[in-house]
Amino acid sequence: MTSRRPSHSLRFIIVGGSIAGLSCAYALREVGHQVLVLEQSDGTYRSHGGIRSPPNMTRLLNYWGLGPALAKVSMKGSQFTFKDGESGDTMGLLILHEKLMKALQAEFLFIQHGDLHTLFYDLAVKNGVLFRYESKVTTIDPWAGTVTLQTGAKFSADVIVGADGYKSVVRPIVVGPQALRGIKDRRVSVNLTIPTELMRQDEDLAPLAESSEWTLWVGDNCCIHALLVSSKREYGMVIHLPFPLEGVDEHWNEHISIDDLAQRFENYEPRIRKLLKLCSTITPTLHVIHEPFDNWVHESGKVVLVGEAAHPLMPNGSHNAALAVEDAMTLSTLFALPLTPAQTPLLLSAYEELRQARCAATQASERQKRDFVCLPHGPEQRARDEGFRQARKRALLDWDEADEDFLRETWEEYIELFGFDAREAVEDWWTKWGGAMMRKGDIGGGHGEVEMGAGGVGGGERRVQAPTYEVSVMRDGVMV
Ligand SMILES: Cc1cc2nc3c(=O)[nH]c(=O)nc-3n(C[C@H](O)[C@H](O)[C@H](O)COP(=O)(O)OP(=O)(O)OC[C@H]3O[C@@H](n4cnc5c(N)ncnc54)[C@H](O)[C@@H]3O)c2cc1C
């Protein structure tokens, strides 16, 4: 795809500086816009939890040039292994065959949340994105295009991007009463981290400290899955348990007792019990299931949602970060098109149109897969396990030897998920609608150079004018 530049530089405010916010900030800046990120935290916390970067995400990270940095901190996944939680026997396998991965043109990677956060943060800073930490947004005026912080300071922008996650304050402004409708998930998800140096001292656990597998132990109404992150320094485990679990809220920074957790797994295979004893961090999260929201863009055409704010997924799925990164690629590719500022609402509508069906389908698929590996013991679970065993025999065959029906049955849905290219989706849309939009709009040309904010694209060569976002600030308790 040709790399484009918009004819005008817009001012974006991004509320929230996690994966969705940082990737949007970097990507919008990269195509020539001015970007300010407002983040409520002080920006120093890095989560140790594991993230899967499926090929649809890795492909975009590679496009942004993150490949070499990613190679240093990620692990290439080779297969998904399904084990019986109690006996530890391998029941099922999904091998990421080399030929398949070649066709997908990107790897399935395991990466630590904190490492990905740092990669995006560094890239955004290098490209001149502005950051304000300890800046909790409390109010948004979608028609005026302003956001107000808890401190009272007010900022204005051409576009406000709500990247403020699962409990977004921007969401209700855009979505309306639908934001309040939701049902508590039947399961809670617990994130655990184990230092691999401790695992290497135990002969049963040492092989796991080198393994490129994503291992899933399936049990009664429960599933544990784990993978290596952070250059094999940590083993990131996730447990999906039935709710209620005491002391659990919808946050990523609350902790529960390991002893409470361990006693639930006394009948599990020895490696699970040993792993639980070695945990260094435990973070539980609860999830509220929302039907897909009708609107992601406010009718003012100035406020848009991305990431978990737009499509809250159950925690620790395979596509939480991937969908956020796809959102960022979609938005930035659209905002690189040569349209006028007056056409901003049109671009935001295109973003909504391009993303909603994809995200809804992925949300549903993720939930269905999680429930499948968490079946309570009974006839359905026995049928599932038998299916795993049959499929395992065929999975061990070479890709060329496997029969077509088996490959289609196993891979059709994954290929749909992994093969999606967010840039291509915008290109297809532009091929269809671009001509009409170019005729309708007051396009490019006479508007001259893109005005760059502080830093300029690619590290600060083309500084023209520092962006102005502040409308009013608090000084000595007085609004000025
Ligand atoms: C601290 C943290 C740790 C996480 N760790 C993991 C992990 O280990 N594994 C995993 O799979 N997923 C993790 N997640 C979730 C993961 O980031 C998301 O599922 C996904 O990557 C998409 O993220 P997001 O940026 O849309 O939302 P989030 O990651 O939830 O980020 C939202 C951001 O917005 C900020 N914010 C919220 N409200 C306001 C406000 N009013 N004003 C200003 N800023 C605001 C938050 O502080 C946060 O930084 C974590 C999320 C957070 C916030």
The ligand as a Gaussian input file, in Angstrom:
#p B3LYP/6-31G(d) Opt

LIG

0 1
 C       -2.940000      -1.619000      34.019000
 C       -3.433000      -2.629000      33.017000
 C       -2.828000      -3.885000      32.953000
 C       -3.293000      -4.851000      32.050000
 N       -2.668000      -6.069000      31.984000
 C       -3.094000      -6.990000      31.096000
 C       -2.439000      -8.245000      30.993000
 O       -1.502000      -8.510000      31.694000
 N       -2.895000      -9.138000      30.071000
 C       -3.947000      -8.835000      29.247000
 O       -4.326000      -9.676000      28.422000
 N       -4.559000      -7.646000      29.306000
 C       -4.172000      -6.729000      30.219000
 N       -4.824000      -5.517000      30.302000
 C       -5.958000      -5.258000      29.408000
 C       -5.516000      -4.901000      27.993000
 O       -4.711000      -3.757000      27.999000
 C       -6.728000      -4.705000      27.129000
 O       -7.516000      -5.869000      27.184000
 C       -6.438000      -4.486000      25.633000
 O       -5.081000      -4.503000      25.342000
 C       -6.996000      -3.172000      25.107000
 O       -6.671000      -2.167000      25.939000
 P       -7.303000      -0.694000      25.979000
 O       -6.162000       0.206000      25.786000
 O       -8.511000      -0.561000      25.134000
 O       -7.857000      -0.622000      27.474000
 P       -7.062000      -0.669000      28.837000
 O       -5.856000      -1.503000      28.699000
 O       -8.046000      -1.017000      29.879000
 O       -6.560000       0.839000      29.054000
 C       -7.369000       1.945000      29.374000
 C       -6.476000       3.082000      29.827000
 O       -7.257000       4.239000      30.020000
 C       -6.912000       4.842000      31.248000
 N       -8.097000       5.564000      31.725000
 C       -9.280000       5.032000      32.127000
 N      -10.142000       5.995000      32.472000
 C       -9.501000       7.169000      32.288000
 C       -9.875000       8.526000      32.481000
 N      -11.074000       8.851000      32.944000
 N       -8.976000       9.492000      32.185000
 C       -7.739000       9.183000      31.723000
 N       -7.332000       7.904000      31.541000
 C       -8.201000       6.913000      31.812000
 C       -6.507000       3.673000      32.133000
 O       -5.698000       4.088000      33.211000
 C       -5.761000       2.797000      31.143000
 O       -4.419000       3.147000      31.046000
 C       -4.390000      -4.541000      31.207000
 C       -4.999000      -3.279000      31.271000
 C       -4.534000      -2.325000      32.175000
 C       -5.208000      -0.974000      32.237000

